[in-house]
């Protein structure tokens, strides 16, 4: 089996029965914390991306671009701690 698919499925299985509040806690608890959580956030982002319209995807790309290029207070110069 492909280990990437296994990782994705494991992440989905871990959170699929969570309430909205629990999902928010998972996301908030992962942001700005240990990098071990990043693959999980990536899987959740992938789910959002696949269900988003082209307009929503464009909005997400613009938000990330602005963040990377300092349009939100030079955040690129101040990355999250590892």
PyMOL Python script that loads the backbone (N, CA, C, O; Angstrom):
from pymol import cmd

cmd.read_pdbstr("""\
ATOM      1  N   UNK A   1       0.833  -1.197   0.000  1.00  0.00           N
ATOM      2  CA  UNK A   1       0.000   0.000   0.000  1.00  0.00           C
ATOM      3  C   UNK A   1       0.872   1.253   0.000  1.00  0.00           C
ATOM      4  O   UNK A   1       2.016   1.230   0.453  1.00  0.00           O
ATOM      5  N   UNK A   2       0.330   2.306  -0.499  1.00  0.00           N
ATOM      6  CA  UNK A   2       1.017   3.580  -0.551  1.00  0.00           C
ATOM      7  C   UNK A   2       0.974   4.240   0.828  1.00  0.00           C
ATOM      8  O   UNK A   2      -0.115   4.493   1.344  1.00  0.00           O
ATOM      9  N   UNK A   3       2.140   4.529   1.443  1.00  0.00           N
ATOM     10  CA  UNK A   3       2.136   5.108   2.784  1.00  0.00           C
ATOM     11  C   UNK A   3       1.499   6.488   2.858  1.00  0.00           C
ATOM     12  O   UNK A   3       0.988   6.865   3.912  1.00  0.00           O
ATOM     13  N   UNK A   4       1.514   7.256   1.762  1.00  0.00           N
ATOM     14  CA  UNK A   4       0.882   8.575   1.769  1.00  0.00           C
ATOM     15  C   UNK A   4      -0.626   8.429   1.914  1.00  0.00           C
ATOM     16  O   UNK A   4      -1.248   9.157   2.687  1.00  0.00           O
ATOM     17  N   UNK A   5      -1.207   7.508   1.189  1.00  0.00           N
ATOM     18  CA  UNK A   5      -2.646   7.274   1.302  1.00  0.00           C
ATOM     19  C   UNK A   5      -2.978   6.781   2.703  1.00  0.00           C
ATOM     20  O   UNK A   5      -3.992   7.181   3.274  1.00  0.00           O
ATOM     21  N   UNK A   6      -2.137   5.918   3.262  1.00  0.00           N
ATOM     22  CA  UNK A   6      -2.363   5.434   4.612  1.00  0.00           C
ATOM     23  C   UNK A   6      -2.330   6.575   5.624  1.00  0.00           C
ATOM     24  O   UNK A   6      -3.150   6.610   6.542  1.00  0.00           O
ATOM     25  N   UNK A   7      -1.390   7.510   5.467  1.00  0.00           N
ATOM     26  CA  UNK A   7      -1.290   8.653   6.366  1.00  0.00           C
ATOM     27  C   UNK A   7      -2.525   9.533   6.248  1.00  0.00           C
ATOM     28  O   UNK A   7      -3.091   9.954   7.257  1.00  0.00           O
ATOM     29  N   UNK A   8      -2.943   9.812   5.022  1.00  0.00           N
ATOM     30  CA  UNK A   8      -4.148  10.623   4.822  1.00  0.00           C
ATOM     31  C   UNK A   8      -5.351   9.973   5.496  1.00  0.00           C
ATOM     32  O   UNK A   8      -6.103  10.627   6.218  1.00  0.00           O
ATOM     33  N   UNK A   9      -5.521   8.681   5.251  1.00  0.00           N
ATOM     34  CA  UNK A   9      -6.670   7.978   5.818  1.00  0.00           C
ATOM     35  C   UNK A   9      -6.598   7.951   7.339  1.00  0.00           C
ATOM     36  O   UNK A   9      -7.621   8.091   8.008  1.00  0.00           O
ATOM     37  N   UNK A  10      -5.410   7.773   7.889  1.00  0.00           N
ATOM     38  CA  UNK A  10      -5.247   7.764   9.346  1.00  0.00           C
ATOM     39  C   UNK A  10      -5.639   9.111   9.942  1.00  0.00           C
ATOM     40  O   UNK A  10      -6.272   9.166  10.996  1.00  0.00           O
ATOM     41  N   UNK A  11      -5.268  10.187   9.273  1.00  0.00           N
ATOM     42  CA  UNK A  11      -5.613  11.526   9.757  1.00  0.00           C
ATOM     43  C   UNK A  11      -7.117  11.739   9.683  1.00  0.00           C
ATOM     44  O   UNK A  11      -7.718  12.247  10.630  1.00  0.00           O
ATOM     45  N   UNK A  12      -7.729  11.355   8.569  1.00  0.00           N
ATOM     46  CA  UNK A  12      -9.182  11.487   8.427  1.00  0.00           C
ATOM     47  C   UNK A  12      -9.887  10.652   9.489  1.00  0.00           C
ATOM     48  O   UNK A  12     -10.831  11.122  10.125  1.00  0.00           O
ATOM     49  N   UNK A  13      -9.435   9.422   9.682  1.00  0.00           N
ATOM     50  CA  UNK A  13     -10.055   8.556  10.689  1.00  0.00           C
ATOM     51  C   UNK A  13      -9.969   9.159  12.085  1.00  0.00           C
ATOM     52  O   UNK A  13     -10.883   9.001  12.894  1.00  0.00           O
ATOM     53  N   UNK A  14      -8.873   9.848  12.364  1.00  0.00           N
ATOM     54  CA  UNK A  14      -8.666  10.425  13.695  1.00  0.00           C
ATOM     55  C   UNK A  14      -9.648  11.555  13.998  1.00  0.00           C
ATOM     56  O   UNK A  14     -10.000  11.762  15.160  1.00  0.00           O
ATOM     57  N   UNK A  15     -10.092  12.281  12.992  1.00  0.00           N
ATOM     58  CA  UNK A  15     -10.937  13.453  13.244  1.00  0.00           C
ATOM     59  C   UNK A  15     -12.350  13.346  12.675  1.00  0.00           C
ATOM     60  O   UNK A  15     -13.167  14.234  12.917  1.00  0.00           O
ATOM     61  N   UNK A  16     -12.659  12.300  11.935  1.00  0.00           N
ATOM     62  CA  UNK A  16     -13.931  12.261  11.213  1.00  0.00           C
ATOM     63  C   UNK A  16     -15.164  12.287  12.109  1.00  0.00           C
ATOM     64  O   UNK A  16     -16.218  12.751  11.674  1.00  0.00           O
ATOM     65  N   UNK A  17     -15.067  11.807  13.332  1.00  0.00           N
ATOM     66  CA  UNK A  17     -16.221  11.809  14.228  1.00  0.00           C
ATOM     67  C   UNK A  17     -16.232  13.002  15.175  1.00  0.00           C
ATOM     68  O   UNK A  17     -17.073  13.074  16.070  1.00  0.00           O
ATOM     69  N   UNK A  18     -15.307  13.937  14.987  1.00  0.00           N
ATOM     70  CA  UNK A  18     -15.244  15.116  15.844  1.00  0.00           C
ATOM     71  C   UNK A  18     -16.392  16.076  15.552  1.00  0.00           C
ATOM     72  O   UNK A  18     -16.873  16.172  14.422  1.00  0.00           O
ATOM     73  N   UNK A  19     -16.817  16.780  16.589  1.00  0.00           N
ATOM     74  CA  UNK A  19     -17.799  17.853  16.419  1.00  0.00           C
ATOM     75  C   UNK A  19     -17.090  19.057  15.794  1.00  0.00           C
ATOM     76  O   UNK A  19     -15.865  19.063  15.672  1.00  0.00           O
ATOM     77  N   UNK A  20     -17.852  20.068  15.402  1.00  0.00           N
ATOM     78  CA  UNK A  20     -17.251  21.287  14.851  1.00  0.00           C
ATOM     79  C   UNK A  20     -16.328  21.930  15.876  1.00  0.00           C
ATOM     80  O   UNK A  20     -15.251  22.420  15.535  1.00  0.00           O
ATOM     81  N   UNK A  21     -16.757  21.923  17.137  1.00  0.00           N
ATOM     82  CA  UNK A  21     -15.946  22.509  18.199  1.00  0.00           C
ATOM     83  C   UNK A  21     -14.633  21.742  18.368  1.00  0.00           C
ATOM     84  O   UNK A  21     -13.576  22.344  18.554  1.00  0.00           O
ATOM     85  N   UNK A  22     -14.709  20.427  18.303  1.00  0.00           N
ATOM     86  CA  UNK A  22     -13.501  19.607  18.428  1.00  0.00           C
ATOM     87  C   UNK A  22     -12.562  19.825  17.243  1.00  0.00           C
ATOM     88  O   UNK A  22     -11.344  19.870  17.415  1.00  0.00           O
ATOM     89  N   UNK A  23     -13.125  19.960  16.043  1.00  0.00           N
ATOM     90  CA  UNK A  23     -12.289  20.241  14.870  1.00  0.00           C
ATOM     91  C   UNK A  23     -11.584  21.585  15.028  1.00  0.00           C
ATOM     92  O   UNK A  23     -10.403  21.715  14.708  1.00  0.00           O
ATOM     93  N   UNK A  24     -12.313  22.582  15.522  1.00  0.00           N
ATOM     94  CA  UNK A  24     -11.706  23.894  15.755  1.00  0.00           C
ATOM     95  C   UNK A  24     -10.567  23.779  16.766  1.00  0.00           C
ATOM     96  O   UNK A  24      -9.522  24.406  16.593  1.00  0.00           O
ATOM     97  N   UNK A  25     -10.759  22.990  17.812  1.00  0.00           N
ATOM     98  CA  UNK A  25      -9.710  22.788  18.819  1.00  0.00           C
ATOM     99  C   UNK A  25      -8.485  22.105  18.216  1.00  0.00           C
ATOM    100  O   UNK A  25      -7.351  22.463  18.535  1.00  0.00           O
ATOM    101  N   UNK A  26      -8.713  21.123  17.347  1.00  0.00           N
ATOM    102  CA  UNK A  26      -7.597  20.434  16.687  1.00  0.00           C
ATOM    103  C   UNK A  26      -6.797  21.430  15.856  1.00  0.00           C
ATOM    104  O   UNK A  26      -5.568  21.450  15.918  1.00  0.00           O
ATOM    105  N   UNK A  27      -7.490  22.252  15.082  1.00  0.00           N
ATOM    106  CA  UNK A  27      -6.813  23.226  14.222  1.00  0.00           C
ATOM    107  C   UNK A  27      -6.093  24.267  15.067  1.00  0.00           C
ATOM    108  O   UNK A  27      -4.911  24.533  14.851  1.00  0.00           O
ATOM    109  N   UNK A  28      -6.798  24.855  16.028  1.00  0.00           N
ATOM    110  CA  UNK A  28      -6.193  25.886  16.867  1.00  0.00           C
ATOM    111  C   UNK A  28      -5.036  25.330  17.690  1.00  0.00           C
ATOM    112  O   UNK A  28      -4.056  26.032  17.938  1.00  0.00           O
ATOM    113  N   UNK A  29      -5.146  24.080  18.112  1.00  0.00           N
ATOM    114  CA  UNK A  29      -4.081  23.460  18.879  1.00  0.00           C
ATOM    115  C   UNK A  29      -2.870  23.102  18.039  1.00  0.00           C
ATOM    116  O   UNK A  29      -1.791  22.852  18.578  1.00  0.00           O
ATOM    117  N   UNK A  30      -3.036  23.074  16.735  1.00  0.00           N
ATOM    118  CA  UNK A  30      -1.943  22.720  15.828  1.00  0.00           C
ATOM    119  C   UNK A  30      -1.211  23.941  15.291  1.00  0.00           C
ATOM    120  O   UNK A  30      -0.023  23.865  14.980  1.00  0.00           O
ATOM    121  N   UNK A  31      -1.903  25.052  15.183  1.00  0.00           N
ATOM    122  CA  UNK A  31      -1.320  26.270  14.633  1.00  0.00           C
ATOM    123  C   UNK A  31      -0.289  26.821  15.619  1.00  0.00           C
ATOM    124  O   UNK A  31      -0.552  26.918  16.818  1.00  0.00           O
ATOM    125  N   UNK A  32       0.869  27.174  15.106  1.00  0.00           N
ATOM    126  CA  UNK A  32       1.972  27.737  15.896  1.00  0.00           C
ATOM    127  C   UNK A  32       2.541  26.773  16.923  1.00  0.00           C
ATOM    128  O   UNK A  32       3.144  27.203  17.906  1.00  0.00           O
ATOM    129  N   UNK A  33       2.361  25.494  16.713  1.00  0.00           N
ATOM    130  CA  UNK A  33       2.918  24.508  17.627  1.00  0.00           C
ATOM    131  C   UNK A  33       3.854  23.567  16.880  1.00  0.00           C
ATOM    132  O   UNK A  33       4.298  23.870  15.772  1.00  0.00           O
ATOM    133  N   UNK A  34       4.144  22.457  17.476  1.00  0.00           N
ATOM    134  CA  UNK A  34       5.089  21.484  16.941  1.00  0.00           C
ATOM    135  C   UNK A  34       4.773  21.134  15.487  1.00  0.00           C
ATOM    136  O   UNK A  34       3.609  20.988  15.113  1.00  0.00           O
ATOM    137  N   UNK A  35       5.803  21.003  14.688  1.00  0.00           N
ATOM    138  CA  UNK A  35       5.640  20.711  13.260  1.00  0.00           C
ATOM    139  C   UNK A  35       5.043  19.339  12.989  1.00  0.00           C
ATOM    140  O   UNK A  35       4.659  19.055  11.854  1.00  0.00           O
ATOM    141  N   UNK A  36       4.956  18.489  13.992  1.00  0.00           N
ATOM    142  CA  UNK A  36       4.355  17.166  13.790  1.00  0.00           C
ATOM    143  C   UNK A  36       2.901  17.283  13.346  1.00  0.00           C
ATOM    144  O   UNK A  36       2.378  16.368  12.710  1.00  0.00           O
ATOM    145  N   UNK A  37       2.244  18.387  13.669  1.00  0.00           N
ATOM    146  CA  UNK A  37       0.842  18.572  13.308  1.00  0.00           C
ATOM    147  C   UNK A  37       0.656  19.029  11.863  1.00  0.00           C
ATOM    148  O   UNK A  37      -0.456  18.968  11.338  1.00  0.00           O
ATOM    149  N   UNK A  38       1.711  19.479  11.222  1.00  0.00           N
ATOM    150  CA  UNK A  38       1.574  20.038   9.872  1.00  0.00           C
ATOM    151  C   UNK A  38       1.017  19.066   8.841  1.00  0.00           C
ATOM    152  O   UNK A  38       0.195  19.484   8.025  1.00  0.00           O
ATOM    153  N   UNK A  39       1.410  17.800   8.828  1.00  0.00           N
ATOM    154  CA  UNK A  39       0.788  16.893   7.849  1.00  0.00           C
ATOM    155  C   UNK A  39      -0.726  16.785   8.031  1.00  0.00           C
ATOM    156  O   UNK A  39      -1.466  16.699   7.052  1.00  0.00           O
ATOM    157  N   UNK A  40      -1.177  16.790   9.265  1.00  0.00           N
ATOM    158  CA  UNK A  40      -2.616  16.723   9.517  1.00  0.00           C
ATOM    159  C   UNK A  40      -3.339  17.949   9.001  1.00  0.00           C
ATOM    160  O   UNK A  40      -4.407  17.845   8.398  1.00  0.00           O
ATOM    161  N   UNK A  41      -2.754  19.110   9.239  1.00  0.00           N
ATOM    162  CA  UNK A  41      -3.353  20.335   8.719  1.00  0.00           C
ATOM    163  C   UNK A  41      -3.345  20.333   7.199  1.00  0.00           C
ATOM    164  O   UNK A  41      -4.270  20.845   6.568  1.00  0.00           O
ATOM    165  N   UNK A  42      -2.302  19.759   6.612  1.00  0.00           N
ATOM    166  CA  UNK A  42      -2.232  19.654   5.155  1.00  0.00           C
ATOM    167  C   UNK A  42      -3.343  18.789   4.591  1.00  0.00           C
ATOM    168  O   UNK A  42      -3.923  19.113   3.554  1.00  0.00           O
ATOM    169  N   UNK A  43      -3.640  17.696   5.266  1.00  0.00           N
ATOM    170  CA  UNK A  43      -4.732  16.816   4.822  1.00  0.00           C
ATOM    171  C   UNK A  43      -6.063  17.548   4.936  1.00  0.00           C
ATOM    172  O   UNK A  43      -6.899  17.459   4.036  1.00  0.00           O
ATOM    173  N   UNK A  44      -6.267  18.270   6.033  1.00  0.00           N
ATOM    174  CA  UNK A  44      -7.512  19.024   6.195  1.00  0.00           C
ATOM    175  C   UNK A  44      -7.616  20.122   5.138  1.00  0.00           C
ATOM    176  O   UNK A  44      -8.696  20.358   4.597  1.00  0.00           O
ATOM    177  N   UNK A  45      -6.498  20.796   4.840  1.00  0.00           N
ATOM    178  CA  UNK A  45      -6.499  21.816   3.799  1.00  0.00           C
ATOM    179  C   UNK A  45      -6.824  21.200   2.446  1.00  0.00           C
ATOM    180  O   UNK A  45      -7.574  21.778   1.658  1.00  0.00           O
ATOM    181  N   UNK A  46      -6.261  20.029   2.177  1.00  0.00           N
ATOM    182  CA  UNK A  46      -6.539  19.337   0.917  1.00  0.00           C
ATOM    183  C   UNK A  46      -8.037  19.068   0.773  1.00  0.00           C
ATOM    184  O   UNK A  46      -8.596  19.222  -0.313  1.00  0.00           O
ATOM    185  N   UNK A  47      -8.686  18.665   1.869  1.00  0.00           N
ATOM    186  CA  UNK A  47     -10.126  18.400   1.832  1.00  0.00           C
ATOM    187  C   UNK A  47     -10.895  19.676   1.492  1.00  0.00           C
ATOM    188  O   UNK A  47     -11.818  19.655   0.679  1.00  0.00           O
ATOM    189  N   UNK A  48     -10.507  20.785   2.120  1.00  0.00           N
ATOM    190  CA  UNK A  48     -11.158  22.070   1.852  1.00  0.00           C
ATOM    191  C   UNK A  48     -10.922  22.478   0.402  1.00  0.00           C
ATOM    192  O   UNK A  48     -11.847  22.906  -0.288  1.00  0.00           O
ATOM    193  N   UNK A  49      -9.687  22.345  -0.052  1.00  0.00           N
ATOM    194  CA  UNK A  49      -9.326  22.739  -1.420  1.00  0.00           C
ATOM    195  C   UNK A  49     -10.163  22.001  -2.455  1.00  0.00           C
ATOM    196  O   UNK A  49     -10.681  22.607  -3.392  1.00  0.00           O
ATOM    197  N   UNK A  50     -10.291  20.693  -2.280  1.00  0.00           N
ATOM    198  CA  UNK A  50     -11.023  19.879  -3.249  1.00  0.00           C
ATOM    199  C   UNK A  50     -12.508  20.225  -3.294  1.00  0.00           C
ATOM    200  O   UNK A  50     -13.155  20.019  -4.321  1.00  0.00           O
ATOM    201  N   UNK A  51     -13.052  20.739  -2.217  1.00  0.00           N
ATOM    202  CA  UNK A  51     -14.473  21.079  -2.161  1.00  0.00           C
ATOM    203  C   UNK A  51     -14.738  22.553  -2.460  1.00  0.00           C
ATOM    204  O   UNK A  51     -15.890  22.989  -2.458  1.00  0.00           O
ATOM    205  N   UNK A  52     -13.686  23.316  -2.715  1.00  0.00           N
ATOM    206  CA  UNK A  52     -13.824  24.750  -2.940  1.00  0.00           C
ATOM    207  C   UNK A  52     -14.046  25.061  -4.413  1.00  0.00           C
ATOM    208  O   UNK A  52     -13.557  24.362  -5.300  1.00  0.00           O
ATOM    209  N   UNK A  53     -14.791  26.119  -4.644  1.00  0.00           N
ATOM    210  CA  UNK A  53     -14.978  26.610  -6.011  1.00  0.00           C
ATOM    211  C   UNK A  53     -13.686  27.282  -6.473  1.00  0.00           C
ATOM    212  O   UNK A  53     -12.784  27.528  -5.672  1.00  0.00           O
ATOM    213  N   UNK A  54     -13.603  27.573  -7.759  1.00  0.00           N
ATOM    214  CA  UNK A  54     -12.427  28.279  -8.275  1.00  0.00           C
ATOM    215  C   UNK A  54     -12.265  29.627  -7.585  1.00  0.00           C
ATOM    216  O   UNK A  54     -11.143  30.047  -7.302  1.00  0.00           O
ATOM    217  N   UNK A  55     -13.365  30.302  -7.314  1.00  0.00           N
ATOM    218  CA  UNK A  55     -13.315  31.597  -6.639  1.00  0.00           C
ATOM    219  C   UNK A  55     -12.764  31.448  -5.217  1.00  0.00           C
ATOM    220  O   UNK A  55     -11.939  32.250  -4.781  1.00  0.00           O
ATOM    221  N   UNK A  56     -13.219  30.431  -4.505  1.00  0.00           N
ATOM    222  CA  UNK A  56     -12.726  30.189  -3.145  1.00  0.00           C
ATOM    223  C   UNK A  56     -11.248  29.802  -3.162  1.00  0.00           C
ATOM    224  O   UNK A  56     -10.481  30.237  -2.302  1.00  0.00           O
ATOM    225  N   UNK A  57     -10.848  28.984  -4.140  1.00  0.00           N
ATOM    226  CA  UNK A  57      -9.443  28.610  -4.264  1.00  0.00           C
ATOM    227  C   UNK A  57      -8.586  29.841  -4.541  1.00  0.00           C
ATOM    228  O   UNK A  57      -7.499  29.986  -3.981  1.00  0.00           O
ATOM    229  N   UNK A  58      -9.072  30.718  -5.397  1.00  0.00           N
ATOM    230  CA  UNK A  58      -8.350  31.946  -5.699  1.00  0.00           C
ATOM    231  C   UNK A  58      -8.193  32.800  -4.442  1.00  0.00           C
ATOM    232  O   UNK A  58      -7.132  33.380  -4.211  1.00  0.00           O
ATOM    233  N   UNK A  59      -9.241  32.877  -3.637  1.00  0.00           N
ATOM    234  CA  UNK A  59      -9.191  33.635  -2.386  1.00  0.00           C
ATOM    235  C   UNK A  59      -8.139  33.036  -1.444  1.00  0.00           C
ATOM    236  O   UNK A  59      -7.376  33.772  -0.819  1.00  0.00           O
ATOM    237  N   UNK A  60      -8.099  31.711  -1.342  1.00  0.00           N
ATOM    238  CA  UNK A  60      -7.110  31.045  -0.491  1.00  0.00           C
ATOM    239  C   UNK A  60      -5.693  31.325  -0.983  1.00  0.00           C
ATOM    240  O   UNK A  60      -4.806  31.644  -0.190  1.00  0.00           O
ATOM    241  N   UNK A  61      -5.485  31.205  -2.289  1.00  0.00           N
ATOM    242  CA  UNK A  61      -4.165  31.469  -2.861  1.00  0.00           C
ATOM    243  C   UNK A  61      -3.761  32.916  -2.598  1.00  0.00           C
ATOM    244  O   UNK A  61      -2.620  33.178  -2.217  1.00  0.00           O
ATOM    245  N   UNK A  62      -4.676  33.851  -2.795  1.00  0.00           N
ATOM    246  CA  UNK A  62      -4.371  35.260  -2.546  1.00  0.00           C
ATOM    247  C   UNK A  62      -4.005  35.501  -1.088  1.00  0.00           C
ATOM    248  O   UNK A  62      -3.064  36.242  -0.803  1.00  0.00           O
ATOM    249  N   UNK A  63      -4.732  34.886  -0.161  1.00  0.00           N
ATOM    250  CA  UNK A  63      -4.442  35.051   1.263  1.00  0.00           C
ATOM    251  C   UNK A  63      -3.052  34.515   1.598  1.00  0.00           C
ATOM    252  O   UNK A  63      -2.301  35.152   2.336  1.00  0.00           O
ATOM    253  N   UNK A  64      -2.710  33.347   1.059  1.00  0.00           N
ATOM    254  CA  UNK A  64      -1.389  32.767   1.311  1.00  0.00           C
ATOM    255  C   UNK A  64      -0.305  33.634   0.678  1.00  0.00           C
ATOM    256  O   UNK A  64       0.729  33.892   1.295  1.00  0.00           O
ATOM    257  N   UNK A  65      -0.541  34.080  -0.549  1.00  0.00           N
ATOM    258  CA  UNK A  65       0.424  34.934  -1.245  1.00  0.00           C
ATOM    259  C   UNK A  65       0.688  36.211  -0.453  1.00  0.00           C
ATOM    260  O   UNK A  65       1.838  36.603  -0.255  1.00  0.00           O
ATOM    261  N   UNK A  66      -0.381  36.852  -0.005  1.00  0.00           N
ATOM    262  CA  UNK A  66      -0.233  38.086   0.770  1.00  0.00           C
ATOM    263  C   UNK A  66       0.539  37.831   2.058  1.00  0.00           C
ATOM    264  O   UNK A  66       1.375  38.643   2.453  1.00  0.00           O
ATOM    265  N   UNK A  67       0.266  36.720   2.707  1.00  0.00           N
ATOM    266  CA  UNK A  67       0.977  36.381   3.937  1.00  0.00           C
ATOM    267  C   UNK A  67       2.466  36.167   3.665  1.00  0.00           C
ATOM    268  O   UNK A  67       3.315  36.647   4.417  1.00  0.00           O
ATOM    269  N   UNK A  68       2.774  35.451   2.599  1.00  0.00           N
ATOM    270  CA  UNK A  68       4.168  35.161   2.270  1.00  0.00           C
ATOM    271  C   UNK A  68       4.946  36.394   1.845  1.00  0.00           C
ATOM    272  O   UNK A  68       6.158  36.469   2.052  1.00  0.00           O
ATOM    273  N   UNK A  69       4.261  37.354   1.258  1.00  0.00           N
ATOM    274  CA  UNK A  69       4.933  38.538   0.743  1.00  0.00           C
ATOM    275  C   UNK A  69       4.819  39.734   1.671  1.00  0.00           C
ATOM    276  O   UNK A  69       5.078  40.867   1.267  1.00  0.00           O
ATOM    277  N   UNK A  70       4.437  39.487   2.898  1.00  0.00           N
ATOM    278  CA  UNK A  70       4.460  40.531   3.904  1.00  0.00           C
ATOM    279  C   UNK A  70       3.339  41.534   3.833  1.00  0.00           C
ATOM    280  O   UNK A  70       3.406  42.573   4.491  1.00  0.00           O
ATOM    281  N   UNK A  71       2.306  41.260   3.055  1.00  0.00           N
ATOM    282  CA  UNK A  71       1.195  42.197   2.963  1.00  0.00           C
ATOM    283  C   UNK A  71       0.329  42.178   4.217  1.00  0.00           C
ATOM    284  O   UNK A  71      -0.626  42.948   4.324  1.00  0.00           O
ATOM    285  N   UNK A  72       0.658  41.302   5.167  1.00  0.00           N
ATOM    286  CA  UNK A  72      -0.113  41.228   6.413  1.00  0.00           C
ATOM    287  C   UNK A  72       0.801  41.489   7.601  1.00  0.00           C
ATOM    288  O   UNK A  72       0.678  40.830   8.634  1.00  0.00           O
ATOM    289  N   UNK A  73       1.711  42.436   7.467  1.00  0.00           N
ATOM    290  CA  UNK A  73       2.591  42.760   8.568  1.00  0.00           C
ATOM    291  C   UNK A  73       3.929  42.043   8.513  1.00  0.00           C
ATOM    292  O   UNK A  73       4.536  41.773   9.549  1.00  0.00           O
ATOM    293  N   UNK A  74       4.393  41.732   7.297  1.00  0.00           N
ATOM    294  CA  UNK A  74       5.679  41.076   7.089  1.00  0.00           C
ATOM    295  C   UNK A  74       5.779  39.754   7.830  1.00  0.00           C
ATOM    296  O   UNK A  74       6.787  39.475   8.479  1.00  0.00           O
ATOM    297  N   UNK A  75       4.743  38.946   7.735  1.00  0.00           N
ATOM    298  CA  UNK A  75       4.710  37.653   8.410  1.00  0.00           C
ATOM    299  C   UNK A  75       5.789  36.712   7.899  1.00  0.00           C
ATOM    300  O   UNK A  75       6.222  35.823   8.632  1.00  0.00           O
ATOM    301  N   UNK A  76       6.233  36.887   6.653  1.00  0.00           N
ATOM    302  CA  UNK A  76       7.262  35.998   6.118  1.00  0.00           C
ATOM    303  C   UNK A  76       8.563  36.134   6.895  1.00  0.00           C
ATOM    304  O   UNK A  76       9.348  35.189   6.972  1.00  0.00           O
ATOM    305  N   UNK A  77       8.790  37.303   7.468  1.00  0.00           N
ATOM    306  CA  UNK A  77       9.998  37.508   8.256  1.00  0.00           C
ATOM    307  C   UNK A  77       9.861  36.938   9.659  1.00  0.00           C
ATOM    308  O   UNK A  77      10.853  36.827  10.380  1.00  0.00           O
ATOM    309  N   UNK A  78       8.646  36.576  10.056  1.00  0.00           N
ATOM    310  CA  UNK A  78       8.387  36.049  11.387  1.00  0.00           C
ATOM    311  C   UNK A  78       7.623  34.735  11.307  1.00  0.00           C
ATOM    312  O   UNK A  78       6.451  34.686  11.681  1.00  0.00           O
ATOM    313  N   UNK A  79       8.262  33.667  10.828  1.00  0.00           N
ATOM    314  CA  UNK A  79       7.541  32.390  10.722  1.00  0.00           C
ATOM    315  C   UNK A  79       7.198  31.832  12.091  1.00  0.00           C
ATOM    316  O   UNK A  79       7.771  32.236  13.103  1.00  0.00           O
ATOM    317  N   UNK A  80       6.258  30.902  12.111  1.00  0.00           N
ATOM    318  CA  UNK A  80       5.864  30.248  13.351  1.00  0.00           C
ATOM    319  C   UNK A  80       7.044  29.485  13.930  1.00  0.00           C
ATOM    320  O   UNK A  80       7.910  29.014  13.192  1.00  0.00           O
ATOM    321  N   UNK A  81       7.077  29.363  15.259  1.00  0.00           N
ATOM    322  CA  UNK A  81       8.171  28.597  15.862  1.00  0.00           C
ATOM    323  C   UNK A  81       8.065  27.122  15.522  1.00  0.00           C
ATOM    324  O   UNK A  81       6.964  26.603  15.339  1.00  0.00           O
ATOM    325  N   UNK A  82       9.187  26.451  15.438  1.00  0.00           N
ATOM    326  CA  UNK A  82       9.210  25.019  15.130  1.00  0.00           C
ATOM    327  C   UNK A  82       9.330  24.216  16.391  1.00  0.00           C
ATOM    328  O   UNK A  82       9.365  22.987  16.339  1.00  0.00           O
TER     329      UNK A  82
END
""", "prot")
cmd.dss("prot")
cmd.show_as("cartoon", "prot")
cmd.util.cbc("prot")
cmd.orient("prot")
